[in-house]
């Protein structure tokens, strides 16, 4: 079977798809990668053939920053690359509407690699889930609307979607977290599967790891690894980082890849890095401070490290809430209401927090996630081209805007968000 990996090219989306792709290649399948040209070295390091989306008219098409407005370019690039490679199946990531529609146009199956938690509406239950950011219903409504708009642009609106009113899931959606991270009592949609973390990253340069270790050893202070996600409409966390790591007992290694305007104070114990990997840095740390995106949260848990989370937008509030509910994280507010260094000290000394992180991380590590993911891909391929269970019959409404069960336009308006969390919208 020929499989085209076409996730977003940002590491948090690309690396899990590569983990699944490497297992599929081990099983004898022909696996290649489509992505931004900047992802070529990563694919090469994983031993997978690579095609640049730009060569197929996909400028910015696989960027997490531009996932909304570049859907049409992503659709065209994926269709062209899939035809050129003779792909029998696509593996993409959440938010990749263009790749989903390419699979529909080509009449081939597509598997979606998700995040650590489910983003959209549950099948049932979860009605009393607290909303730290946007509601699930609002997020689902907006994502379905974007998918429907792009489907019309692609000329597919005249026929019913084979996925009925759940097109965002593709033929299967793979969650990289643990059932404990979903809201108690909630039931996931039928095509959603927990497979585990799909942990993979490019190999670290030993010399770079040694140089960082030497720098950290000079002060001897305990290390906190900081990995920030995007700042949406919220405030920069840098004033709080400078407060936490100036004149205190901790030092920080801060990954600046997603922090667009890093501002460490001159006397702060902060080492800025820009690496494609984080494992050796998390190994060196005793605590991980993050916005609450999937990659650093999973990296921390797999190593039994507790978390301090300061979510801002996108999936960050949802995952942060799940981690705090599971007792593996504390909230790190982006305000002076709690002294930053005192909060880190409390989290560092909380043995219960650390023990629960060990337990949850051990469960994630035991899931053999690449094998699980590959099993799902092969089952989906075996089931094609028959429509999956729950697909809309031919001639029925394809979009929520046309279906009687759709959320109303009013439902997409969310109330002012609490806990300082900003909502996210595609750019």
N, C-alpha and C positions, 0 to 999 in steps of 0.2 A: 504494500500500500504506500502511495506517495502522500506525504503529509507536509503541509505548509504551515509553519508557525508564523503568525502575523499579529502578535500582541503589540501593545504600546512599547516603545523602545526604551523608556525609562526603566532603570534597574528593578524597581519594585514590581514591575509587570513583566519585564523581559526574562529575568532570572528564573522565576517559577515555571514559565513556559519552556525554557531551556531544560530545566530539570526533568519535566515530563518528556520532552523531545529526545533527550539522551537515552532514557529508558526505552522509548519506542524504537529508536535506532538500534539499541542493543537487541531488541526482539526481531530485527531484520527489516524494519520498515525504512523507506527512503524519506529522510527528514531534512528540510531546509528552512531557512529563516528569511522573512521579509521584514525590513525595518529601516529606520533612518540610517544614513551612511555612518553616523557616529557609533552605531552599534556593531559595525563590522568586526572590530577587534574582539569584542565579547563573543560573537558567534565563532570566530576563528579559534579563540581559546577553548571553546566548548567542542570544537571539532565538527561544526555543522556548516554546510554550504550556506552562503549568504547572498541575498539580492538587495540592492539599495532601492528603497521606495522612490527616491528621486528619479531613478531611471525609468520608472513607470508612471511618472506624473504625480507622485505623492509627496510633494514638498510639505513638510510639517505634518504629514498625515498620521504619523504614529507618535506624536508628542502628547504627553499627558496635559501639558499646558493648553494645547490647542485642540483638544479632543472634540469640542463642539463644532466650531466653524469649518474644520477640515474633513468632515465626514464624507463629502462627495469625492474629494481627492483620495481619501482612504479607500472608498468603494472602487474607484477606477483602478487604482494601483493594485489592489488585491485581486480584482478580476483578471487584469492583464498578467500579473505574476503567476496566479493559479493556472491560467491557461498555458503559459509558457512552460511551467514545471509539470503540467499534467496532474495537478493535485487531485487526490480523491477525497481529501478531508482537510479542514482548516482547524487550527487551534489558535484562538485569539484571547483577548482579555476583556474584562468589563469595560464599558464605555466605548468599545470599538463597534459602533453602529455600522460603519462602512464595511467592515469584515463580515458582520452578520448578514448584511444585505448581499454581499458578494456571494456568500454561500447559497443564499436563496436564489439568486439569479443563475448561478451555475448548477443548481440542484445537487449540491453535495453537502454532507453533514458538517457541522461546526460545533466544537466544544469550547466553552468559555471558561477561562481560568479566573476565578473570583479573588476576593480579598480574604481576610481572616474572619470576617463576619458577613452575613447576608445584608445587602444594602436596601432591598426593596420589600414590598409587602410580604408578610408571611401568608402561607396557605390558610392558616387559621390560628387563633390564639394571639397572645401578645398585645391584647387591646389596652392593657393597663401599663404598658411599657413607658417609662418616663422619657420625655423627649428633651435631650440635652442640646440638640441642634435642630435641624429640620425634622419634620415628621417623616415616617416611612411613606405615608400616603403622598405627601408633597413631593418627595424625591422620586417615587415611582411615577407619579403623574408627569413630572417634567421630563424624565428619561424616556417615557413612552411617547410623549409629544415630539421630542427631538428625533426619535426613531421614525415616527410616522412622517414627519416633515422630510427627512432624508429619503425615506421609502418612496415618497411622491416624486422627489427630485430624480431618483434613479429609475423612474418609470415603472415601478412595481405596485403602485397603489391600485391598479385595476384588477388584481387577483388577490385571493385570500392568502394570508400568511400561513405557512404550514405549522407555525407555532401558536396559532390562535391568538389569544389576548395576552400571552406571555412571551413575546418575541425576544426579550432581553436575555433570556436564559439559553438561547440556541437549542441544540439537541441535548445538551447537558451542561450544567454549571458546576465547577469544582470549587468548593470552599476549602481554604487552607488552614482554617482554625480547628477548634474543638467544639463539640456540641455544647459544652459548658459556657461558651461565649455567646450563645444565642439566648434570647430571653426565655426564662423558665415557662414551660407549658406551650410555647409557640411551635407550630408545625411548619416546616419548610415546604416549598413547592416540590412536586414529585420529581422534577428533573434536576434537583439540586443534590449534590453528593459531598459529604465531608471526606476529603482525601488526606488532609494533613498539610504540613508547611511547604512542601516542594522546595526544600532548601538547596540552593546552589548559588555560587558566586564565583567570579574569576579568582584564580589563585593569587594570593598576595606575594609580593616580592619580598623575600626574606631580608634583604638589605634594608628595605623601607621599614619593615616591622622592627628590625633591630634599632634603627635610627630613632624611631618613635619611642621605643622602650628606653633607650639611653636618655632621651629628653625627659621622660616622665620620672626616671630614677633620680634625677638631680635634686628634686625637692622631696621625694619620698612620700608625698601626700597621697591619700587614697584617690583613685581615679573614678570619675563619672564620665561615661560615654554619652555624648549629646548628639542626637540625630533629629534634625528638625524637618518637618514637611513644609509645604508651601504656606505662606501667610496669605490668607484670602482678604477679607475685609477687617480682620482683627489687627491688634497692635503687635509690633515686633517684640519678640521675647528677649532681645539682646540686653535691655536695661536690667532685666531680672537675672540673666546669666552673669553679667558683670557684678551684680550684687552678691550672687551666690558664690562666685569664685575669686573674689578679691579679699585678701586678708583672712580668709577662713582656713579650715583644715582640709578642704578638698581641692583637687585640680580637675580640669575638664579637657577631654579631647572632643572637639566639635567638628563634625562633618559639615562642610559648608556647601555641599553640592546643591541642596534645595534652599539654602538660606541666601537669598539674592543680595542682601546688603549686610554682610557680617560686620559687627562693630565691637570687637573686643577692646576693653579698656587697656591702656598701656601697662598697668600694674596688675592686671587680672591673670590668674593662673589658668590660662586658656591656650591650648594648642589647636590651631586651625589646620584641618587636613582636607584633602579632596581625593578620595579613593573610590575605586569601583568595588571595594570589598569592605566589610566591617567585622567579620568574625574574629580576627586576631585582636581587634580593639575592644570588642565586647568581652573577650576572654580576659583582657587586662583589667577591665573595670569591675567594680562591685555593684554598680547601680547604673541603669540606663534611663536617661531623661529624654523624652521624645514628645513630639506633637500628637502621636497616636496613629501613625501610619503602619501598615501591616508589616513591612520589612523589618524595621528595628524592634517592633514588639515581638515578632516571632524569633528574631535573633536573640533577644534577651531571654525569652522563656526557654528556648532550646538549651540555653546555658545556665538555667536556673537563676537568672538575675531578676530581681524585683524592678519595678518600673515607677517612675514619676512622670505623669502625663499632663501636658498642657495643650489640649486640643484647641484647634482654631476653626477649621471648616472641613468640607468634604466628608469623608468617612471618619475623620478623626474623633468627633464627639461620640459617635456610635461605638467605635472600638474602645475608646477610653472608658465609656460607661460600662462596657462588657468586662473590661479588665478590672475595674474597681469593684464591680459586682462579684467577680470571681475571687477578689481578695489578693490579687497579684500586683496591684498598682495603687498609688496614691495620687490625688489631684495636686498638681503644681500650678496654683493660680497665677495668672499674669497680672498681678496687682500687688501692692505693698501691704495688703491686709495680713499676710503671714510672712514672717521673715524667711527668705529663701534658704539661707544656710541652715537654719533651725529645722526647716521641713526636710532637707536632704539628710541631716543628721538623724532625725526621727525615722525616716524610711530606711536608712542604712542599718540602724540598730534593731529594726523590727524583724525578729526571727520568724514570726508567723508569716509575715509577708514573703520572706525568702523561702520558707518551707513550702508555701502554696505555689510559688513560682517553680520550684523544683518538681513538685508533683505534676502540675499542668504541663510543664516543659517535657518531663519524662513521658507523659502520655502522648504528646505530639511527636516526640522523637521515635516512639515505638510504632507509629502508624505506617511506616514504609510507604510514604506518600507517593513517590514516583511510580511505584508498582501499582498502587491503587488508581492513580490517574491514568496510567497506560491501560489498565483493565477497562476503565470507563470508555476511553477512546476506542478501543477495539470492539467493545459491545455496541457502541453507537455506530461504528462503521458496519458492523454485521447486521444492524437493524435497518440501515438505509437501503432503498429509498423510501420505505414505508413511513407514513406520517407518525410521529410519536403520539403516545396517549395524551388525550386532552387537546389535540390540535383542532382548530375550527374546521367544520365541514366546508366543502367547496361552496362558494357563493355567499358565505356568511361574512359578517363585518370583520374587517382586518384590524381596525384600530380602535383604541379606547374612545376616541372622540365620536365614533360611530356606534359603539356598543352600549347597551342599556346598563351594563354593570360598570361602566367607566367612572372614575372619580370625576366630579364636576370641576369646572374651571375654578369655582370658588375654593375647592379643596387645595389648589396649588398655592394659595396664599397662606404662608405660615406666619404664626404670631412672632412677635419679637423674641429672639432667642435669649435664653438665660445663661448664666455661668460664663459670660464673656465669649461665647462661641459664635463665630460668624457663619453665615450660610455661604454656600459656594454655588457659583453658576459657571457654565462653560464660557470660555472667552470667545 
